[in-house]
Amino acid sequence: TLPLLFILNPPDPLPSLGVLSAVAFLAGFLACITGPNIRAMLLNVNTPETRGTSFALYNLMDDLGKGMGPALIACVIGALGRQKGF
C-alpha cells in the first residue's frame, strides 16, 4: 500500500521519473503476488468435490472487482474530489 500511496499523493516537488518508475514497479510487483497465493490456498484447502465451485466463486469475485472497482472509485473521486477520495 505504501508505493500506491506514494504514487497517488506524491510529494510537492515531484521526484524524478526514475524514482517514480521504481516505485511503480515495486507497487506492481507487490500487487501481483496475491493471485497465485490465493489459488494455491484454494487448491490445498478445498476437497476435490468442491474445488471447482470455490475456483468459480473466486474468479467471479476477482473479475467483478476488476470491472466494478475502477468505476466505483471514479464515482467516489467525482463526488468527493481527488484529495478526499483517497
ZALUM-236477 format. One record per residue (C-alpha): residue number from 0; y, z, x. Coordinates in steps of 0.001 Angstrom, whole numbers, plus 524288, in hexadecimal, padded with zeros to 5 digits. Example, Ala and Ser with C-alpha at 12.3 -4.5 7.8 and 13.67 -1.06 7.14 Angstrom:
[pt 0 [7EE6C 81E78 8300C]],
[pt 1 [7FBDC 81BE4 83566]],
end
This chain:
[pt 0 [80000 80000 80000]],
[pt 1 [80965 80267 80B28]],
[pt 2 [809C5 7F436 80FC3]],
[pt 3 [80C26 7EFD5 801C4]],
[pt 4 [8173C 7F98F 80001]],
[pt 5 [81D32 7F4F6 80CD2]],
[pt 6 [81CBB 7E6D4 80848]],
[pt 7 [82239 7E9E0 7FAC1]],
[pt 8 [82D28 7F2CE 7FF8D]],
[pt 9 [8307E 7EEB2 80D7D]],
[pt 10 [83A93 7F61F 8156C]],
[pt 11 [848AF 7F1B2 81461]],
[pt 12 [8495D 7E9E9 82102]],
[pt 13 [83D93 7E12F 81ED0]],
[pt 14 [83353 7E1BE 8298C]],
[pt 15 [82F8A 7D577 830CB]],
[pt 16 [82674 7CB71 82AF5]],
[pt 17 [81BC0 7CFC5 83457]],
[pt 18 [81C3A 7DDCB 82F6D]],
[pt 19 [81C21 7D97A 82139]],
[pt 20 [810C9 7D043 823EA]],
[pt 21 [80901 7DB02 82AB2]],
[pt 22 [80B52 7E45F 81F5F]],
[pt 23 [8077D 7D9D9 81586]],
[pt 24 [7FB0C 7D708 81D3D]],
[pt 25 [7F7AA 7E58D 81D7E]],
[pt 26 [7FA29 7E6BB 80ED8]],
[pt 27 [7F173 7DB0B 80C0A]],
[pt 28 [7E6BE 7E05B 814CA]],
[pt 29 [7E70A 7EDAB 80E29]],
[pt 30 [7E765 7E7BE 80090]],
[pt 31 [7DB51 7DF4D 80283]],
[pt 32 [7D278 7EA6A 8070F]],
[pt 33 [7CFC6 7F01A 7F993]],
[pt 34 [7C91E 7E453 7F32E]],
[pt 35 [7BCFC 7E3B1 7FBDA]],
[pt 36 [7BBC1 7F282 7FBE7]],
[pt 37 [7BBDB 7F368 7ED1A]],
[pt 38 [7B1C6 7E89A 7EBFC]],
[pt 39 [7A8E9 7EF7E 7F5CE]],
[pt 40 [7AA2B 7FC51 7EE5B]],
[pt 41 [7A71F 7F5B0 7E16C]],
[pt 42 [79B2A 7EF7D 7E78A]],
[pt 43 [79620 7FC6D 7ECDE]],
[pt 44 [7997F 80567 7E188]],
[pt 45 [794AF 7FDAA 7D5C8]],
[pt 46 [786B4 7FAEB 7D229]],
[pt 47 [78245 7ECBC 7D22F]],
[pt 48 [78218 7EC98 7C348]],
[pt 49 [79083 7F022 7C216]],
[pt 50 [79586 7E988 7CE60]],
[pt 51 [79984 7DCF9 7C780]],
[pt 52 [7A130 7E44F 7BD2B]],
[pt 53 [7A855 7EC8C 7C720]],
[pt 54 [7ABEF 7E0B2 7CF64]],
[pt 55 [7B086 7D955 7C352]],
[pt 56 [7B926 7E4BE 7BF30]],
[pt 57 [7BE8E 7E63B 7CCEE]],
[pt 58 [7C1AB 7D7BB 7CE11]],
[pt 59 [7C7E7 7D798 7C09C]],
[pt 60 [7D0DF 7E300 7C3D7]],
[pt 61 [7D3F0 7DD5F 7D139]],
[pt 62 [7D7BE 7D03C 7CB6E]],
[pt 63 [7DFC3 7D694 7C0AC]],
[pt 64 [7E70E 7DE78 7CADD]],
[pt 65 [7E9BB 7D26E 7D303]],
[pt 66 [7EEBB 7CB06 7C734]],
[pt 67 [7F615 7D54D 7BF89]],
[pt 68 [7FAFE 7DDAC 7CACC]],
[pt 69 [8058F 7D476 7CFB4]],
[pt 70 [80A0D 7D18B 7C1C7]],
[pt 71 [80B0A 7E00F 7BEA7]],
[pt 72 [81280 7E2E7 7CB22]],
[pt 73 [81BC2 7D792 7C84F]],
[pt 74 [81EA3 7DD89 7BAF3]],
[pt 75 [820FE 7EAFA 7C102]],
[pt 76 [82A1A 7E54A 7CB4F]],
[pt 77 [83134 7DD6D 7C0EB]],
[pt 78 [8332D 7E97F 7B884]],
[pt 79 [8364E 7F3A4 7C2F8]],
[pt 80 [83B55 7EBB4 7CE70]],
[pt 81 [83574 7EA1B 7DBD8]],
[pt 82 [838B4 7F790 7E154]],
[pt 83 [833CE 7FF67 7D59E]],
[pt 84 [8285C 7F648 7D35C]],
[pt 85 [8222F 7FA5B 7E02B]],
end
